[in-house]
Amino acid sequence: MSARRAWPVLVLAALAAWPWVAPRYFVFLASLVLVNVVVAIGLNLLSGYTNQLSFGHAGFLALGAYAAALVAIHAPAVPVVVTLLLAGAFTAAVGLAFGVPCLRLGGLYLSMATLAFGFVITEAILNLDTLTKGADGLRVPALRLGGFGALGDTGRYYLTAVTAALMVAAAVNLVRTRTGRAFLAIRESEIAAQASGVPVAAYKTAAFGLSAFYTGVAGGLFAFVVGFLSPDAFDVFLSVDFVVMIVVGGLGSVPGSIIGAAVVTVLYDWLAAFQNYRPLIFGAILIACMLFMPGGIVRALARSVRWGAPTWPPTPPNARRIPGNP
């Protein structure tokens, strides 16, 4: 088995064994990492592949989380898989409704619109207190899977890991299709993509809906993993954290989304004692990555591997270089 095919197997094996070798808190932390992986992939499909920067994905995450929690409360017989799909579909519908008016926006104007969207969702949660319990918070029922009863940390972890693996596989296959190539064409130049016959408006709207679906599913997972929802958990700084994840990991890269989500989530946990300085620290990380590592961790690793790889056959020291050849 080649190294390229072996590493996904090793990663899956490590994910499967993690709850049996790690302390309970680190199992919970790994679940949060996997939730953020799904969010980062969804945001990267929008920002990294179609160049539509969004600062409102905390709002999409809140929609998915509250939708899944309300389904679990009022329809406990609904299977958890259906609950996650409903949360993703509801969030995708909102994303499509939001994406259509934003088609004419770009750059700073689009960022401001998505930022306002996050504030609107937070205010809606606070005002719909009869449904969401407002600022008091909403307790999510214990996750149940068929006849196995309530799932503990290990069960929730495996649900999150399987869902994240499926979402990652779907994203990897999507970016290789015609839709993925159209997204990349839009990112490079909307005018050139339009001239090449790519329906830019349709694909940008689809990117909004797809990104919202991913974030809605992640929101449902977040609700079950955390067990308690409050509007304070979905502030604007959370949206900034998501942007930091894809910038640090690598824009336009599914592996970059995974690495960025893992690095930022673990770093956030390590800096828990410096909560008041979180915006400053993550802002500095974002600026440093944009200045010194614009391609993210993934491209930096690829560049280091490429530079460190030996050439074969080696060039003799006294060989004369022929013009036009490397």
Secondary structure, DSSP 8 states (H G I E B T S, - for coil): --HHHHHHHHHHHHHHHHHHHS-HHHHHHHHHHHHHHHHHHHHHHHHHHH----S-HHHHHHHHHHHHHHHHHH-TTS-HHHHHHHHHHHHHHHHHHHHTGGGG--THHHHHHHHHHHHHHHHHHHH-HHHH-GGG-EE----B-GGG-B--HHHHHHHHHHHHHHHHHHHHHHHTSHHHHHHHHHHH-HHHHHHTT--HHHHHHHHHHHHHHHHHHHHHHHHHHH-EE-GGGG-HHHHHHHHHHHHHH-TT-HHHHHHHHHHHHHHHHHTGGGGGGHHHHHHHHHHHHHHH-TTHHHHHHHHHHHHHS--SS---TT----TT--
